[in-house]
Amino acid sequence: MKEKDVEINDSIDLNISLEKITLEDLIKRAEELLDNTNPYSVSKKMEQIKSLFYKKIHDKEKKLEEPKKEEKKDPIKEDFNNLWNKYREKKNVFRKKREKEEKQNLNIKKDIIKEIQEITEGTESVSRTFKQFRKLQQKWKETGNVPIISNRDIWNSYHHNIERFYDFIKLNNELRDLDFKRNLEEKTEICKKAESLLDEKSLNNMHNKLQELHEHWRDIGPVKKEIRQEIWE
């Protein structure tokens, strides 16, 4: 048989030829891989070990060239079969657990999208809404995978609602700027009325009118942050 290098790494040397790898070596390596938390991450190596193992078993049986009077069980073959059954069972358990987690993640992401819709359509202040939005974005990032069959739809829904939210923020910023402008006009007009009180001959009337202007001022919303102190002065 022509020698060839094997690709299994770690405890099995890359440069060792197929003839020099024992069945015990392959079982030992399979046992090490079986301890891996995610059996799917080592599936390629396990399949390679299985292929090599049965190839060597086949070669071994050919060399014996004994007449088959009765079928005898090969202990090392039995050991490998038991090991392989454990690996298949571990994959099965892992798959079911992953499917359950992915379904839970899908429900979490659906709830996140629903919350984004609610804050987009809500009446909360923009600053508070934006904080909620950032928290929801972070929660989305921290949530794991969903079933692959739902992945595209849930992402498209999330992306669509993200865009709606940003449109909402943009609209609110425009409305806020208009509000700032209107408030500035009203406060500027109050300042003019307050200055005109200097011509008032009665101090009592001046005081009363000034108090009215002050009350009116307090009822008006804010102006742009950078001119708030200036307009107050």
VENDAZI-V140687 format. One record per helix or strand of 3 or more residues. SS is the DSSP state (2 for helix, 1 for strand). FROM is the first residue (numbers start at 1). LEN is the number of residues. If there is no record, write none. Layout:
BEGIN
SS & FROM & LEN
SS & FROM & LEN
END
This chain:
BEGIN
2 & 18 & 3
2 & 23 & 12
2 & 39 & 26
2 & 75 & 47
2 & 126 & 17
2 & 148 & 52
2 & 203 & 17
2 & 225 & 8
END
